Amino acid sequence: MANSVIYAMYDDDQTLISAAKELVAKGIKVTECYSPFPIHGIDDKLGIKRSRLPIAAFFFGLCGFSFAVWMQTYMLAFDWPMNIGGKPNFALPSFVPVSFELTVLIASLG
């Protein structure tokens, strides 16, 4: 009985939520629930804990952003400053595209 699989089809999301709630109340572990659209509140009914992935992605993105700003500041203001048309070496608006790209890259790789 430990390896039994139960398949069920419901035509309404509220019916699915109530059936899952009843199964969990009876002690049956529901591991997956498939739907062509998101069913809000189903995770709580199934007893699935919240993932820490968004928190990790935020901190990886913060590291990527910090690295991008530090790298551009070091390269453009200290290591190889160039006078191009009288523009300042340390111009934050020009850092936006590279900072955004490195934030997304490091967050997705992390």
PyMOL commands that set and color helices and strands:
alter all, ss='L'
color gray80, all
select helices_A, chain A and resi 13-25+42-46+53-79+92-109
alter helices_A, ss='H'
color red, helices_A
deselect
rebuild
show_as cartoon
